[in-house]
């Protein structure tokens, strides 16, 4: 048997904490991308081109993340009985691969080309202005991501670092990693453009493109590293699993539990599965407590044949089985109320 507790869509999906961070990042990065592309066409700066690719990659990836967040709260159906919570991890993984293939690839290509082909020098004033604005706005989305992660980490009773590395909120993690790289990338691009203007050569500018590419490669590696374990199937913390087991074992109806599994499904959802051995004596006692034993005794005394006794046993045996189902439902409800993150509970009779 299984029980699922639904969470209001008002505090999940794109309306939730993570969704709002991603939507804000999309709006800001889209605007920054357009401005960087305009300045790149004016200055022909290799670093600015790398930063433009960086911003378009960020924007595209965050759109993918928004789609993943939207799909992750879709209600379970016959084909997907446990819902779509892993969509956040899938979109995060796609984002990481896209950053590496598109962002890193183009930045490396343009940087290596710039090392061997001297570009013409232009007035970089607009590049500085856009990079300064980019740094400010990227810092805003970075702070939003940090604020969201701190709040979620506090709710999960984890440190900021533990929460990030655990991949509990993959979409906000992507925004955190991307915007950290974006802030650093804007600073690197500004320095390299300044060196190019000072020395009147595009070589430092090309090096800046390569450095931005390296940062994007590091970001994609972090994103992929934090997304893959959850998709493979990651156990919840043993302390949490032991607490759930103890709550179940301490119930009088349970004799023992076996084959316990606690899987982190992402999106603050946990699936708990266990094989349980019911205490038949305790179950029968609970059933008989609701009956009048004197009346049952009188009923048995009136039996004239073994057939009547057989029918009597069949009726009460079926009711005991029904009461066992009620007890399992009670156990599942108790666990779901005690541990809100346990959204799916599968208790199977041994």
Order of alpha helices (4+ residues) and beta strands (2+ residues): beta-alpha-alpha-alpha-alpha-alpha-alpha-alpha-alpha-beta-alpha-beta-beta-alpha-alpha-alpha-beta
